[in-house]
């Protein structure tokens, strides 16, 4: 962009004394340095891009967003610094103003919003574009959290209606089936056999509906943990004991690699046992025999305890992975799609979090993170003073 000083200098170059030229050039240098300091003080990334797509200037914030340096970026094509960006397709025409969102994966996964505007006025030659870049990762995460909260609020309202409209009829059906079963006992043995099968099927289906209803309510109903000092390894052993018959039937080997010095945690034993039960059950249901194996590891840092459950099952595709915490999303023929939602809610109520990694045909690892209550003091390294 031409400065007023430069314009004045160019129009009067043949009319002014050498001393005045030197003064004007000194002023121009100071003006450029001032503008550069202003640009460097911005939290937003600022790039000046020529009409050919070549970067003529980038500030430090822009370098940080795109994992580059001013030396590497200046003189390089924008597409080589912002990988995958098609400059010719982006601008359309030299007068085009563009505002877009952009996801970058290097040097770290961020969501950016950039505003690209031409520098030249309508009656001037094309001087390129200015590109202003903002980091909107936090706002996107907040929006996602708000959407999830709204979903859970809607599900909570739905739950009240579901509990009333389905729960009461199920209890009534169960009671009438019990009465029918008593009357069937008075019939001949042949008639009992034919009717008993139908009654058993109806009873099983009512129990399945009742289980779905209970899981649905557990997934969305806020319940404060009843905490007590507990050993996570003991809770794990109790969960494995409950699942032992299923694991043996499927011939699945469970390998434990547990740390010896795991601290006690403030936990709701029942809720954590439910979370571990769901995760281990998910793990063995994903395994196709033979050679099924589940590996459970634990570790502790000064701030948290981590427990990971790894299976060598079918794994989860990237498409499915993006929806594993969606209510009623399931790949199982008889699943409810609420198990992982319940587990994540339990962990978050304990101040923890759930992490999943998976690869198709290789297996899945689910890691539970729970905060320690006896966090240790950590000395930070001295930071050099910031010069202003």
N, C-alpha and C positions, 0 to 999 in steps of 0.2 A: 504494500500500500504506500503510495507516495506521501511523504510528509510535507507540511506547509513550508518548512525550511528548504527542503530539497527543491520544491517547485519554484520557490523564490530564487534560489541559486541558479537554476537552469535557465530561467527567463532573463536573468540579468548578468549572466556569466561574462559577457563581453563589455559590460559597462562598469564593473566594480573593480576596486583596487585589490592587489594581492593580499594585503592585510585583512581586508574585509572578507575575502574568500576564506582565509584561514580561520577567521572568527566564526563564519557560518558553518564551516566544516566541523569545527570543535563543538558547536552547538548541536549539529546533526549527530555527532558521536554520542554526546550526552543524552540526547533525546532517545536514541536507539538503546543505550544502556538502561535508561529509565524504563522504557517499555519492556525490555527483556526482564528486568527485575520484577515488574508487575506481573508478567506472564508466569514467571517462575514461582511467584507467591500464591498462585491459584491452586486450589485443591482439585479442580477439574483439569483434565488433559486438554492441551491446546496444540493443534497442529496447523501449520500453513502448508497447503498442498497446491502445487502448480497445476495448470490445466492438463498437463501430461500425466498427472498422478504421482509426480515426484515430490517428496517431502523437502521443504526448504527450511522448516523450523519445527521443533517439538520441545515442549517443556518437560520438566522432571516428572510431573504427574503422568503425562502421556507415556514417558519411558517406563514408568512403574507399571502402568496398566498393561502394556504390551510386551514387557520383558526385554527391553532394548536399551541402548544408550543414545545420547544425542549424536555422537560420532558415527554410530552404525546407521542411524535412521536418516540423518540429513544427507540428501542426494540419492537416497534409495527410493524405489517405488513403494507406494503405500501398501500394495498387495503383498509385498515381501515382508513387511513389518506386521501388518494385520492379516494374518494368513487366511486365505480363502475369500478375501474381499475383492470383488470384481469392480475396479474403478470405473471403467467405461459404462458398465451396466448400472452402476450406482448413480452417477450424476445425470445420465440421460442427455441433458443439454447443459451448456455452460451456465445458464441462468437458473438452473434447478436448485431448489432448497429442499433438503432431505432431513427427516428426523426418523431414526430407526433404533430398535433395540438389537443388541449384539451379545452373543455368548462366546466368551473366549476360554480356552482351556490351558493356555500357557501365558505367564509363568504359574498361574493358578486359575482354578475355575471361578470366573466372575461373570456377572451380568452387567453389561454396559449400555448406556444410551448415548448416542452421538447425534449432534446437530451439525449439518454440513451446509454452509451457505456461501454463495459466490461473493467475492470481494468487490468486483467492479460494479460501478453504477451503470445505468442503462446507456448513457452516452459515452462510456469509456471502454477502453480495450479490456479484454479478459485478463485479469491478474491472478486467477486461481481461486482457491476456496479456503475458508477457515473452518476447521473441524473442532468442535467443542465436545469433550467426552466426559460423562459422569458415571460414577459407580453406583448402580441401583441394586446391587446384590441384597443389601439389608432390607430395602423396601419390598423387594420381591419375596423375601423370606417372611416378612411381616404380613404381606398380603396372603401368602400361602397359609400362614398360621391362622389368620382371621377366617379364611375360607374353611379350614378344618374345624375351627371353633363353631362356625355357623352350621356346618354339617352335623356336628355332634349335638348342637342345640336342637336342630330339626329332628334328629333321631330320638332325642330325649322326649320331645313332645309326642312323637309317634309311638314311643315305647309305652306311654301311659294308656294310649288307646289300644295298643296290641295286648297289653297285660289284661285289660278289662274285656276286650272283645273276643280274645282267643283263650285266655287262661280259664275263665269261668266255664265256657262250653267244654273244654278239655276235661276239667274236673268232673263235670256232669257225665260226659261220655265214659270216663273211667269207672265211675260209680255204677252206671247201668251195665257196663260189661261185666263187672263183678257180680251183679245180680243175675245176669244171664248165665254166667258160669255156674252159679249155684244151682240154677234150675236144670242146666244140662246134666249135672251129676245124677239127677233122678231119672234120666232116660236110659235106654238100653246101651250096652257097651258099644255096639256098632254105630248107633246114632251119636254117641259121645265122640267117637273118633272123627267123624265127618265134620261135626260142628266145632270141635276143639281147635282144629287147624285154623278155621276162619276166625274164631275168637282170639287165638294167639296172634294172628296177623294184625287184627285190629288193635290189640293191646300194644304190640310192638310199635305200630305207627303212631299211636297216641303218645307213647313214651318218647319217640323220636321228636315229635312236634313239641313236647314239653321241654326237651333238652334244647332245641333250637330257641325256644322262647326264653329259657333261663340264660343261655349264652348271649342272646341279644340284649337282655336287661343288664347283664354283668358288663357288657362291652361299653355301655353308655351311661349307666347309673353311677354318679359320683359317690365313691365310698372311701372315707379316710382310712389309711392303714392303721391297724392296731399294733404299734411298734413295740418290740422288745429286743434285748440283746440276743443275737442268734448267730449260729455258725452256718455259713452258706454251704459248706461241705456236708453237714448233717442233713440239711434240707434236700440237697442233691441225692444223697443216699436214700432218703425216704421216697423221693420221686422215682428213683430207679427201682426200688422194691415194689412199688405199685405197678410198674410197667414190666416187671420181670417176666410174667407169663407170656405177654405178647412178644417180647424180645426173644425169648427162648423158642416160641412157636415159629417165628420168622428166621431163626438161626442167625441172629445179628450179634456180632461181637461188640462189646462196649469197652473202649480203652480209656482209662483215667490217667491224666497227666496233671496232677494237682500240686500246687505249691504247698510246702509244709508249714509255712508261717503265714497263714491267712488270718487277718484280724477279725474279731467279732464285729458284726454290723447291726445297726438298728433297723429291724425288718418286721414286717407282718408275715409270719411263717406261712400262714395259709395262702396268702396271695402269691408269695414267691414260689411256693410249691406248685401252685396252679400254673404259674408262668413256665416253670421248668418242665412240668408235665406236658403242657401244650407243645413246647419246643422240641422235646425229645420224641414225642409222638409224631410230630410233623416230620422229624428226621427219619424215623424208621419207616414211615409210610411212603417216603420218597425213594426208598431203596428197593431195587428189584433183586431177589435172591438169584444165585448164591453170592457168597463173598461180601455180604453186607457188613459194614463197619461204621461205628459212631465213635468219634474221639472227643473227649471232653477235657478241656484245659482250664486252669485258673492261674491268675497272677495278681499281684498287688503292687501298687505304687504308693507314694506318700499321700495321694489324693483320692484314689479310687481302687475298687476291686473289679476285675474283669473275668467273666466266665464265658468261654466259647464252646459251642457245640457244632462239630463238623461231621457231615455225612458224606458218603461216596455214592449218593443217589443220582437221580436224573438231572438235577440242577434246575435253574430257573432262567428262562430266556429274558433278554433285556426288556422286551415288550411287557412281559408279565411282571417283572421286577418293579416296574414303575407303578403298579397298581396293587401291590401285595397288602397295603394297609387300607385299601378301599373296602368299606363294609359290603359283605355278601359276594366279594370277588374270590372265587375259588377254582382250582383245577381238579378238585376231587368230586367224584360222582355224588357222594353223600355229604359233602362238606358244607359248612355254613358260611365260611369266609369271615368269621369273627375272631378266630383264635389269635392271630397276630395283633389285631386291634386291641384285644383284651390284654395281651402281654405288654404291648407298648404303653397302654394306659397304666398298668400296674407299676412298671418301671418309672414312668414319669412322676407318678404319685410318690415314689420313693426318692425322687430327685435324680434318677438315673436316666439312661437312654439305651436304645436298641440299635444295633448295626448289623446289616446283612451284606454278605458277599456270595456270589454264586456264579457258576460257569456250567453251561449245558454239558451233560454227559460226564462231568467231573464231580460235581457235588456242591453243597451249600455250607457256609459257615455263618452262624448267628452268634453275635457277641453281646452279652449283657454287661452294662457298666453301672456300678452302684457306688455312690460316694461314701468315703470313709467318714466316720464321726470323730476320729482322733487324728486329724490332719496335722502334719508336722510343719514347723517353721522352716522356710526355705530362704537361704541368703541369695540375694540377687547380685549380679555383677555390677560393679560401678560403671555408670554411664558417663562418657565425656560431656562436659558442658556444651550447650548449644550456643553457637555464636550467631548473633543477630546483626 
